[in-house]
């Protein structure tokens, strides 16, 4: 083989290998400005096809036993992917015990649910499918999953999509929840006035919002609602519902650790102006009520967080704080439609 032929052969081999390597590189999903890169697990990488399959499943009532409840029933696009009701209503009108949190930016959560009982969005998506208060009429999770699988497989379009995404037409609950979790990781909010202000655009927030940001840090909100996600993922007792005859003990029911008594996960404040009502029991209807609750120092109990104490904010402080919370409304999720 002369030099010219050998050179062309080597060049073609390098080009072919480059294209093969590029084909194997995983797709990624761009995060809105101000957010970290979106984390996708190694065993469930992002693909556009998988996210689209997950979107269809998220809005499809066939996941529920009576085919009337979807993920979007409790995590509604009209309420920033949170529940418009104080307590979530599931199958056959059954009322749950907690308010459904927003899915927005859940990709970054270290754990899921108010009590952190599962780690991943894949595990979280399995929960409602088997829960008799949410999507199932059975009290056996394996039966619930099998029946859900049967309903999904009845749709020929799903069979083709599962074959394209996963390589087969099994439509297993693991595949269903992987697709839904992939879609949920694309439900994001960033590029808010706050993000642009932090990046150096001092006109992005109003003077009142800037003052509210100062108050947010001064009174201690930032200690738990840490930037840039505005949650630190901890489980804290702020007293909500602790004056009930039988209070919801939150994280304690999972760990049985006294430090978790009455503790609930610190929720994100991004899009908080849209995701009302608030708290794990949906007891606070407006941002004004939430601010008043914190200003009073919460409801006393044996495990109340040390930062929960009267703040003595002025009316102007409260107004500015609310204005700053509105500055956390961003972009990245509004285009998603049923």
SEVEX-432958 format. One line per 8 residues: their letters; for each residue x, y, z of N, C-alpha, C. Coordinates in steps of 0.02 Angstrom, whole numbers, plus 50000, padded with zeros to 5 digits. Layout:
% SEVEX-432958
A = X Y Z X Y Z X Y Z ~ ...
***
This chain:
% SEVEX-432958
XXXXXXXX = 50043 49940 50000 50000 50000 50000 50045 50062 50000 ~ 50038 50106 49947 50081 50165 49945 50058 50216 49996 ~ 50098 50269 50004 50085 50318 50057 50017 50352 50048 ~ 50000 50371 49985 49937 50408 49974 49877 50366 49992 ~ 49878 50303 49971 49821 50258 49986 49817 50247 50061 ~ 49874 50237 50094 49875 50226 50166 49848 50287 50203 ~ 49867 50347 50179 49843 50409 50211 49767 50416 50205 ~ 49740 50403 50144 49668 50409 50134 49630 50357 50175
XXXXXXXX = 49658 50297 50180 49626 50244 50219 49623 50264 50293 ~ 49679 50291 50318 49682 50312 50388 49634 50370 50401 ~ 49631 50418 50354 49587 50475 50361 49514 50453 50364 ~ 49495 50409 50319 49426 50384 50318 49409 50346 50382 ~ 49458 50308 50408 49447 50270 50469 49436 50318 50528 ~ 49476 50372 50531 49468 50422 50585 49400 50455 50581 ~ 49379 50474 50520 49314 50507 50511 49258 50460 50532 ~ 49263 50397 50511 49211 50348 50528 49207 50338 50603
XXXXXXXX = 49264 50333 50637 49264 50324 50710 49236 50385 50745 ~ 49252 50445 50718 49226 50507 50747 49151 50508 50744 ~ 49122 50490 50686 49049 50489 50679 49018 50437 50726 ~ 49051 50379 50733 49024 50327 50777 49025 50351 50850 ~ 49079 50384 50870 49083 50410 50939 49031 50463 50951 ~ 49020 50507 50901 48970 50559 50908 48901 50529 50914 ~ 48889 50475 50878 48823 50443 50880 48810 50413 50949 ~ 48865 50393 50983 48857 50361 51048 48852 50412 51105
XXXXXXXX = 48871 50475 51091 48868 50526 51143 48795 50538 51163 ~ 48781 50541 51227 48712 50551 51249 48687 50621 51232 ~ 48623 50626 51218 48593 50691 51208 48591 50728 51276 ~ 48586 50793 51272 48577 50830 51335 48519 50879 51327 ~ 48496 50903 51384 48440 50950 51383 48465 51015 51414 ~ 48461 51070 51377 48489 51133 51403 48448 51162 51460 ~ 48481 51180 51513 48448 51212 51570 48439 51286 51555 ~ 48383 51315 51578 48375 51388 51571 48430 51425 51609
XXXXXXXX = 48442 51486 51589 48494 51527 51620 48485 51531 51696 ~ 48540 51521 51732 48538 51526 51804 48535 51460 51840 ~ 48522 51406 51803 48517 51339 51833 48580 51298 51818 ~ 48598 51250 51861 48653 51205 51846 48634 51158 51789 ~ 48682 51122 51760 48666 51072 51710 48615 51021 51737 ~ 48570 51000 51694 48518 50954 51716 48547 50884 51725 ~ 48541 50855 51785 48570 50789 51798 48523 50733 51774 ~ 48548 50691 51730 48511 50631 51708 48551 50570 51731
XXXXXXXX = 48517 50520 51760 48553 50461 51785 48583 50420 51728 ~ 48637 50385 51743 48671 50345 51693 48626 50290 51665 ~ 48581 50263 51707 48538 50209 51683 48473 50236 51651 ~ 48468 50302 51646 48410 50332 51612 48429 50399 51581 ~ 48473 50396 51531 48497 50458 51499 48441 50492 51460 ~ 48451 50556 51448 48401 50595 51411 48402 50577 51337 ~ 48343 50574 51308 48335 50575 51235 48270 50611 51220 ~ 48268 50645 51165 48209 50683 51146 48149 50638 51138
XXXXXXXX = 48159 50579 51108 48104 50531 51099 48077 50507 51165 ~ 48122 50493 51212 48100 50468 51278 48062 50521 51316 ~ 48086 50584 51312 48051 50638 51346 47981 50649 51316 ~ 47975 50641 51250 47909 50650 51219 47862 50593 51239 ~ 47888 50532 51242 47848 50476 51267 47826 50490 51339 ~ 47872 50515 51380 47855 50531 51449 47803 50585 51454 ~ 47806 50634 51409 47756 50688 51409 47686 50660 51396 ~ 47682 50616 51346 47617 50586 51330 47590 50545 51388
XXXXXXXX = 47633 50507 51420 47612 50466 51477 47592 50509 51536 ~ 47628 50564 51547 47615 50610 51603 47543 50636 51600 ~ 47520 50650 51540 47453 50678 51532 47399 50626 51518 ~ 47418 50562 51515 47371 50510 51494 47337 50479 51555 ~ 47270 50480 51555 47232 50452 51610 47232 50376 51611 ~ 47259 50345 51559 47260 50271 51557 47305 50242 51610 ~ 47347 50283 51641 47390 50257 51695 47350 50240 51757 ~ 47290 50269 51764 47249 50255 51823 47199 50200 51810
XXXXXXXX = 47179 50165 51862 47136 50106 51855 47069 50122 51823 ~ 47041 50181 51838 46977 50199 51807 46985 50245 51747 ~ 47048 50255 51727 47066 50295 51667 47038 50366 51670 ~ 47040 50395 51731 47016 50463 51740 47067 50509 51773 ~ 47121 50481 51798 47171 50520 51834 47239 50514 51799 ~ 47271 50570 51789 47339 50570 51761 47387 50604 51809 ~ 47451 50602 51793 47500 50639 51835 47481 50712 51838 ~ 47456 50738 51781 47439 50809 51777 47377 50828 51817
XXXXXXXX = 47340 50778 51840 47281 50794 51881 47301 50828 51946 ~ 47358 50809 51973 47382 50839 52036 47443 50884 52026 ~ 47474 50880 51968 47531 50923 51952 47513 50959 51887 ~ 47471 51010 51894 47438 51040 51836 47480 51096 51804 ~ 47478 51099 51738 47514 51152 51703 47487 51221 51721 ~ 47423 51224 51737 47393 51289 51755 47414 51315 51823 ~ 47447 51273 51863 47469 51294 51929 47544 51279 51938 ~ 47581 51291 51883 47654 51281 51884 47671 51210 51906
XXXXXXXX = 47634 51162 51879 47646 51091 51892 47640 51072 51966 ~ 47597 51110 52002 47579 51092 52071 47504 51080 52073 ~ 47477 51067 52132 47407 51051 52139 47367 51113 52156 ~ 47314 51127 52119 47272 51185 52137 47231 51174 52201 ~ 47226 51111 52223 47188 51095 52283 47234 51090 52344 ~ 47208 51107 52404 47250 51101 52464 47276 51030 52474 ~ 47231 50980 52469 47250 50910 52473 47232 50877 52407 ~ 47276 50833 52383 47267 50805 52317 47209 50755 52315
XXXXXXXX = 47170 50760 52260 47113 50715 52250 47131 50662 52199 ~ 47125 50599 52219 47143 50544 52176 47084 50507 52148 ~ 47093 50444 52134 47043 50402 52102 46979 50398 52145 ~ 46922 50398 52111 46857 50392 52143 46844 50448 52194 ~ 46877 50505 52184 46868 50562 52229 46902 50555 52297 ~ 46945 50506 52304 46979 50495 52368 47029 50551 52381 ~ 47028 50578 52440 47071 50634 52459 47133 50610 52494 ~ 47190 50634 52472 47253 50615 52502 47266 50654 52566
XXXXXXXX = 47326 50647 52592 47343 50679 52656 47388 50740 52648 ~ 47414 50751 52587 47460 50807 52577 47447 50842 52511 ~ 47474 50901 52507 47471 50941 52446 47526 50920 52398 ~ 47510 50912 52335 47560 50890 52286 47606 50948 52268 ~ 47670 50938 52278 47720 50990 52263 47728 51000 52188 ~ 47759 51056 52169 47774 51068 52100 47827 51019 52075 ~ 47822 51001 52011 47872 50959 51978 47930 51002 51952 ~ 47919 51067 51948 47969 51112 51920 48035 51107 51959
XXXXXXXX = 48089 51095 51921 48157 51088 51947 48165 51028 51993 ~ 48118 50981 51991 48125 50920 52031 48184 50878 52008 ~ 48210 50892 51948 48269 50857 51923 48328 50864 51971 ~ 48330 50918 52009 48386 50932 52053 48376 50905 52124 ~ 48317 50879 52139 48303 50855 52207 48347 50795 52226 ~ 48371 50795 52287 48409 50737 52312 48361 50682 52336 ~ 48299 50701 52349 48248 50652 52368 48181 50679 52345 ~ 48131 50635 52344 48065 50654 52319 48012 50645 52374
XXXXXXXX = 47955 50678 52364 47900 50681 52411 47918 50727 52470 ~ 47867 50750 52505 47877 50793 52563 47920 50760 52617 ~ 47916 50693 52622 47953 50658 52674 48016 50624 52648 ~ 48032 50633 52584 48094 50607 52557 48098 50531 52556 ~ 48041 50498 52550 48042 50424 52557 48072 50388 52498 ~ 48081 50421 52441 48118 50392 52385 48168 50442 52359 ~ 48218 50417 52325 48273 50460 52302 48262 50488 52232 ~ 48235 50448 52187 48235 50468 52116 48165 50484 52090
XXXXXXXX = 48163 50519 52034 48100 50533 52001 48069 50469 51972 ~ 48112 50421 51954 48086 50357 51930 48046 50322 51985 ~ 48074 50321 52046 48039 50291 52103 47977 50330 52120 ~ 47982 50396 52116 47925 50438 52132 47866 50424 52085 ~ 47881 50417 52021 47828 50405 51972 47791 50339 51983 ~ 47826 50291 52013 47794 50227 52028 47741 50233 52084 ~ 47754 50279 52131 47711 50284 52190 47638 50293 52175 ~ 47618 50345 52137 47547 50356 52124 47513 50299 52086
XXXXXXXX = 47550 50265 52042 47520 50210 52003 47495 50155 52048 ~ 47529 50144 52105 47510 50090 52150 47472 50114 52212 ~ 47461 50179 52218 47430 50207 52278 47354 50207 52271 ~ 47318 50172 52316 47244 50170 52313 47210 50238 52323 ~ 47247 50287 52349 47219 50354 52355 47235 50398 52295 ~ 47273 50370 52248 47293 50411 52190 47269 50381 52124 ~ 47302 50327 52100 47284 50301 52035 47260 50228 52035 ~ 47266 50194 52090 47251 50122 52091 47189 50106 52131
XXXXXXXX = 47155 50054 52111 47099 50027 52152 47119 49962 52186 ~ 47182 49943 52178 47208 49882 52208 47252 49899 52268 ~ 47258 49852 52313 47301 49861 52371 47364 49819 52366 ~ 47380 49799 52304 47440 49760 52290 47477 49797 52234 ~ 47538 49819 52248 47574 49860 52199 47589 49823 52135 ~ 47606 49758 52140 47623 49720 52080 47562 49713 52034 ~ 47503 49703 52064 47442 49700 52023 47429 49768 51991 ~ 47439 49822 52029 47429 49889 52002 47475 49902 51943
XXXXXXXX = 47538 49882 51948 47586 49893 51894 47567 49851 51833 ~ 47548 49789 51844 47530 49744 51788 47469 49770 51751 ~ 47419 49794 51788 47359 49820 51756 47374 49884 51717 ~ 47417 49926 51744 47438 49987 51710 47473 49969 51645 ~ 47517 49921 51648 47554 49898 51588 47505 49875 51534 ~ 47454 49837 51554 47404 49812 51505 47369 49870 51471 ~ 47350 49921 51509 47314 49978 51480 47357 50016 51431 ~ 47421 50025 51448 47466 50061 51403 47476 50021 51338
XXXXXXXX = 47482 49955 51344 47495 49912 51286 47436 49908 51237 ~ 47377 49929 51260 47319 49929 51215 47325 49980 51159 ~ 47369 50029 51169 47376 50083 51121 47433 50067 51072 ~ 47417 50054 51008 47468 50036 50959 47522 50089 50951 ~ 47503 50153 50959 47552 50206 50953 47605 50201 51008 ~ 47583 50183 51069 47631 50173 51123 47678 50115 51108 ~ 47652 50061 51081 47694 50004 51066 47752 50024 51020 ~ 47736 50064 50970 47788 50087 50923 47838 50132 50959
XXXXXXXX = 47813 50178 51001 47858 50224 51035 47903 50188 51085 ~ 47875 50140 51122 47917 50102 51169 47970 50062 51131 ~ 47951 50035 51072 48000 49998 51032 48056 50045 51009 ~ 48038 50105 50988 48088 50153 50966 48134 50176 51023 ~ 48105 50185 51082 48143 50212 51139 48181 50158 51177 ~ 48148 50102 51191 48178 50051 51234 48198 49987 51197 ~ 48179 49981 51133 48199 49922 51095 48151 49865 51097 ~ 48095 49872 51134 48045 49818 51137 47977 49849 51151
XXXXXXXX = 47925 49808 51150 47857 49830 51162 47829 49808 51230 ~ 47875 49798 51277 47854 49773 51342 47810 49823 51380 ~ 47826 49886 51375 47789 49938 51412 47787 49923 51487 ~ 47842 49902 51514 47845 49884 51585 47839 49947 51627 ~ 47823 49938 51691 47817 49996 51735 47883 50032 51742 ~ 47939 49995 51739 48004 50028 51742 48015 50072 51681 ~ 47995 50048 51622 48001 50088 51562 47954 50149 51564 ~ 47893 50137 51588 47844 50192 51594 47872 50247 51639
XXXXXXXX = 47897 50227 51696 47921 50278 51744 47987 50310 51722 ~ 48028 50273 51686 48089 50304 51658 48071 50358 51608 ~ 48021 50345 51567 48000 50395 51518 47970 50456 51552 ~ 47927 50445 51601 47896 50501 51637 47950 50542 51673 ~ 47997 50508 51706 48050 50543 51743 48093 50584 51695 ~ 48106 50558 51636 48145 50596 51586 48109 50659 51567 ~ 48044 50653 51554 48004 50713 51539 48005 50762 51598 ~ 47996 50737 51658 47992 50781 51716 48058 50819 51726
XXXXXXXX = 48114 50790 51706 48178 50825 51713 48184 50883 51663 ~ 48138 50887 51616 48139 50944 51569 48091 50999 51591 ~ 48056 50990 51647 48010 51040 51674 48051 51086 51720 ~ 48072 51141 51693 48122 51183 51727 48100 51256 51730 ~ 48129 51292 51776 48118 51365 51779 48183 51400 51797 ~ 48204 51443 51752 48263 51485 51763 48254 51551 51725 ~ 48308 51586 51713 48306 51649 51676 48253 51696 51704 ~ 48249 51699 51770 48202 51744 51804 48234 51812 51811
XXXXXXXX = 48195 51863 51831 48226 51928 51847 48283 51920 51898 ~ 48274 51876 51947 48327 51864 51996 48391 51839 51963 ~ 48385 51791 51916 48444 51763 51883 48480 51817 51843 ~ 48443 51859 51809 48474 51912 51769 48506 51965 51814 ~ 48473 51978 51870 48502 52026 51918 48568 52000 51946 ~ 48569 51936 51964 48630 51906 51992 48686 51904 51941 ~ 48668 51902 51877 48718 51900 51824 48745 51969 51806 ~ 48718 52021 51839 48745 52087 51829 48697 52138 51800
XXXXXXXX = 48637 52117 51780 48588 52164 51754 48550 52195 51813 ~ 48572 52252 51835 48543 52283 51894 48473 52313 51882 ~ 48451 52311 51819 48383 52335 51803 48333 52277 51799 ~ 48357 52216 51807 48313 52157 51799 48261 52153 51854 ~ 48279 52175 51914 48231 52177 51969 48216 52250 51987 ~ 48156 52261 52012 48136 52328 52033 48171 52345 52099 ~ 48168 52407 52118 48198 52428 52182 48164 52392 52240 ~ 48099 52382 52234 48063 52347 52288 48085 52274 52291
XXXXXXXX = 48095 52242 52233 48118 52173 52233 48189 52166 52260 ~ 48231 52214 52244 48299 52215 52271 48297 52221 52347 ~ 48253 52264 52372 48245 52271 52444 48218 52207 52475 ~ 48172 52175 52439 48145 52111 52463 48198 52057 52465 ~ 48245 52058 52418 48301 52010 52418 48345 52021 52480 ~ 48356 52083 52496 48394 52099 52557 48359 52073 52619 ~ 48294 52082 52623 48255 52058 52680 48255 51982 52682 ~ 48249 51951 52623 48250 51878 52617 48312 51849 52651
XXXXXXXX = 48368 51881 52642 48430 51858 52673 48435 51880 52746 ~ 48411 51940 52761 48417 51968 52828 48377 51927 52879 ~ 48315 51908 52863 48273 51873 52912 48284 51797 52913 ~ 48327 51772 52870 48346 51702 52874 48315 51655 52824 ~ 48274 51680 52778 48243 51637 52727 48296 51599 52688 ~ 48351 51633 52672 48404 51605 52630 48441 51548 52664 ~ 48434 51541 52730 48469 51487 52765 48442 51419 52744 ~ 48380 51415 52725 48349 51352 52705 48331 51351 52631
XXXXXXXX = 48308 51408 52606 48292 51414 52535 48354 51440 52499 ~ 48403 51396 52494 48469 51416 52470 48471 51426 52395 ~ 48506 51478 52374 48515 51492 52303 48563 51440 52271 ~ 48557 51426 52206 48510 51456 52158 48444 51418 52151 ~ 48437 51360 52183 48376 51321 52177 48323 51342 52226 ~ 48343 51381 52276 48299 51406 52329 48268 51349 52370 ~ 48308 51298 52381 48296 51244 52429 48362 51212 52444 ~ 48371 51189 52505 48432 51151 52521 48417 51077 52529
XXXXXXXX = 48353 51058 52518 48335 50987 52519 48329 50956 52588 ~ 48338 50997 52641 48332 50969 52709 48259 50960 52729 ~ 48251 50925 52785 48184 50913 52813 48180 50949 52880 ~ 48136 50999 52884 48135 51042 52942 48064 51049 52970 ~ 48061 51058 53035 47997 51069 53069 47987 51144 53076 ~ 47938 51171 53039 47922 51242 53045 47855 51251 53080 ~ 47827 51197 53106 47768 51202 53148 47702 51193 53112 ~ 47702 51190 53046 47638 51187 53009 47600 51124 53028
XXXXXXXX = 47538 51132 53050 47494 51076 53067 47510 51042 53133 ~ 47558 51067 53170 47579 51033 53231 47531 51046 53290 ~ 47481 51088 53279 47430 51099 53331 47369 51054 53320 ~ 47372 51010 53270 47317 50964 53257 47315 50909 53310 ~ 47257 50877 53319 47251 50825 53369 47298 50767 53353 ~ 47303 50749 53289 47350 50698 53266 47391 50727 53209 ~ 47444 50764 53224 47482 50798 53171 47519 50749 53126 ~ 47527 50770 53064 47568 50734 53016 47641 50743 53037
XXXXXXXX = 47677 50690 53051 47745 50694 53077 47798 50692 53023 ~ 47777 50689 52960 47823 50697 52905 47881 50648 52903 ~ 47941 50674 52898 48002 50633 52890 48011 50583 52947 ~ 47986 50600 53006 47992 50556 53064 47961 50488 53050 ~ 47906 50487 53011 47872 50424 52996 47915 50378 52954 ~ 47965 50406 52920 48010 50367 52878 48071 50345 52918 ~ 48100 50391 52956 48164 50376 52989 48157 50355 53062 ~ 48101 50374 53095 48092 50364 53167 48147 50396 53208
XXXXXXXX = 48177 50447 53180 48230 50485 53213 48198 50548 53243 ~ 48210 50560 53307 48179 50617 53341 48195 50685 53308 ~ 48253 50690 53277 48271 50754 53245 48227 50768 53185 ~ 48192 50717 53159 48148 50725 53101 48075 50734 53120 ~ 48061 50739 53184 47992 50744 53208 47959 50807 53178 ~ 47906 50795 53140 47870 50851 53109 47908 50886 53054 ~ 47960 50853 53028 48001 50884 52976 47975 50869 52906 ~ 47976 50920 52864 47957 50913 52794 48009 50945 52750
XXXXXXXX = 48014 50921 52688 48066 50946 52643 48055 51020 52628 ~ 48110 51057 52628 48108 51128 52609 48091 51132 52535 ~ 48035 51162 52516 48017 51165 52445 48054 51220 52408 ~ 48060 51213 52343 48089 51266 52303 48042 51327 52303 ~ 48071 51385 52298 48031 51447 52293 48026 51472 52222 ~ 48059 51439 52175 48051 51459 52105 47980 51444 52083 ~ 47950 51493 52050 47880 51492 52027 47831 51489 52086 ~ 47853 51509 52145 47811 51503 52204 47748 51547 52199
XXXXXXXX = 47752 51600 52160 47693 51643 52153 47637 51608 52114 ~ 47655 51554 52077 47606 51518 52037 47583 51452 52068 ~ 47619 51428 52118 47608 51359 52141 47568 51354 52207 ~ 47524 51402 52218 47482 51402 52278 47428 51349 52273 ~ 47399 51325 52329 47413 51343 52398 47480 51314 52422 ~ 47499 51331 52484 47566 51316 52507 47567 51270 52569 ~ 47626 51245 52583 47640 51199 52639 47617 51128 52622 ~ 47641 51080 52662 47626 51010 52646 47553 50993 52653
XXXXXXXX = 47516 51035 52690 47444 51023 52699 47401 51072 52660 ~ 47433 51114 52619 47396 51163 52579 47358 51213 52620 ~ 47380 51225 52681 47342 51267 52728 47350 51342 52716 ~ 47403 51361 52680 47415 51432 52668 47395 51448 52596 ~ 47346 51492 52588 47317 51503 52521 47358 51553 52480 ~ 47390 51601 52511 47424 51655 52475 47494 51665 52502 ~ 47534 51701 52463 47601 51719 52486 47598 51764 52547 ~ 47547 51807 52550 47538 51850 52608 47529 51808 52671
XXXXXXXX = 47489 51754 52666 47478 51711 52724 47542 51676 52745 ~ 47581 51654 52696 47645 51621 52711 47692 51669 52747 ~ 47697 51729 52722 47741 51779 52752 47719 51796 52824 ~ 47653 51801 52834 47627 51814 52901 47643 51756 52948 ~ 47638 51695 52921 47652 51636 52963 47724 51637 52988 ~ 47770 51651 52942 47840 51655 52963 47853 51714 53009 ~ 47819 51769 52996 47830 51828 53038 47809 51816 53110 ~ 47758 51773 53119 47735 51757 53187 47779 51704 53221
XXXXXXXX = 47820 51670 53182 47866 51621 53212 47840 51550 53212 ~ 47787 51536 53173 47763 51467 53168 47723 51444 53228 ~ 47708 51380 53230 47670 51349 53285 47718 51313 53331 ~ 47721 51331 53394 47768 51299 53441 47757 51224 53447 ~ 47811 51187 53451 47810 51115 53465 47880 51094 53486 ~ 47887 51033 53507 47951 51011 53537 48010 51009 53489 ~ 47997 51012 53424 48053 51008 53376 48053 51067 53328 ~ 48023 51123 53347 48021 51181 53303 48092 51205 53288
XXXXXXXX = 48105 51220 53225 48171 51241 53204 48190 51307 53239 ~ 48254 51312 53260 48275 51372 53298 48264 51438 53262 ~ 48265 51438 53196 48254 51500 53159 48181 51522 53158 ~ 48136 51477 53179 48065 51494 53180 48050 51533 53244 ~ 48053 51599 53237 48039 51644 53292 48010 51709 53262 ~ 47974 51747 53302 47944 51809 53275 47996 51853 53241 ~ 47980 51879 53181 48027 51918 53142 48014 51993 53148 ~ 47953 52012 53166 47935 52082 53175 47949 52124 53111
XXXXXXXX = 47930 52096 53054 47937 52134 52992 47884 52189 52988 ~ 47902 52243 52957 47854 52296 52945 47810 52278 52885 ~ 47756 52315 52876 47712 52303 52819 47751 52314 52754 ~ 47795 52362 52753 47835 52375 52694 47884 52318 52680 ~ 47913 52290 52733 47959 52233 52726 47922 52173 52695 ~ 47862 52160 52719 47823 52104 52695 47805 52112 52621 ~ 47787 52173 52603 47769 52189 52534 47830 52179 52488 ~ 47888 52202 52511 47949 52195 52472 47970 52122 52466
XXXXXXXX = 47962 52084 52520 47979 52013 52518 47936 51975 52467 ~ 47872 51991 52467 47828 51960 52417 47850 51979 52346 ~ 47868 52042 52336 47890 52065 52270 47952 52025 52248 ~ 47998 52012 52295 48057 51973 52277 48038 51901 52257 ~ 47992 51871 52293 47971 51803 52277 47941 51800 52207 ~ 47906 51853 52187 47879 51855 52119 47935 51860 52068 ~ 47992 51889 52087 48050 51894 52043 48082 51826 52029 ~ 48059 51774 52063 48084 51706 52052 48044 51670 51998
XXXXXXXX = 47993 51703 51970 47956 51675 51913 48002 51678 51852 ~ 48010 51621 51819 48056 51619 51763 48028 51588 51700 ~ 48071 51556 51662 48054 51526 51598 48080 51455 51594 ~ 48049 51416 51549 48074 51348 51537 48021 51294 51541 ~ 47961 51313 51565 47907 51263 51574 47842 51284 51541 ~ 47834 51347 51524 47769 51372 51500 47749 51342 51433 ~ 47797 51318 51393 47781 51291 51327 47751 51221 51330 ~ 47755 51189 51388 47731 51119 51394 47656 51118 51398
XX = 47625 51082 51352 47552 51078 51350 47529 51005 51351 ~ 47467 50994 51377 47439 50927 51373 47434 50902 51301
***
